[in-house]
Amino acid sequence: MAKNYESEITQFLKQFKQAHPDTEQRQREGRARLWDKHIDPELQEQFKAGRVVQSAYVYQTK
């Protein structure tokens, strides 16, 4: 395989980033909004304590 080969996808991404230079910053902002959150350990413990045990077959009435 040639050392200078670039796939069509790589070429497209390079062209897209040149046409839209703010793309990476917007991706970081979106990640921060959805994923990079502070997790409160006390609240997590409350969630764990509030779990209800599910029966083996959930549709069976007792």
N, C-alpha and C positions, 0 to 999 in steps of 0.2 A: 504494500500500500504506500502511496506517495506521502512524503512528510508534510507537504503543503496542502493536503486534501482537507476541505471543509465541506461538511454535509449541507444540504439545502436548509435544514433546520437551523444550523449554526449561522449560516449566511442570513437567513430571515431574522433571527434574533439580533444579530449585529445591526442590520438595517433598521429594525424596529427601535432599538435603543438609541440609534443616531437620530431617528425621526422624533422620538419621544424621550428626551433626556431625563425627565422627572419620574420615569417608570420605577426605578429602583427605590427612590425615596418614598413613593406611594406604596410600594410593596412593604417596606419597613413599617410605615404607618399602619397599614392594614394588619400586619402581623402583631404589632403592639396592641392594636385595638382588640384583636380576637384571642391571642395566645399568650402574650407576655404579661401575665397578671400576677399580682402579689397574692399568695395563698395564705389565708389566716389559719394557723394550726388549730386554734381553739374552735373555730367554726367547723373545721373538718372533723374534729372529734365529736362535735354535736351531731353532725350529719351521720357519722358512723353509729353513734349511740341510738339514733332515731330510726335505724333500719328495721324493717319488719321481715322476719324470716318467711320465705316463700315456700309453700308446700311443693312436693315433688310433681304433682299434677295439678296445675292451677285451675283447671276447669271443673274439677270434681267437687261436688258439694258434700258437706260432711253430714 
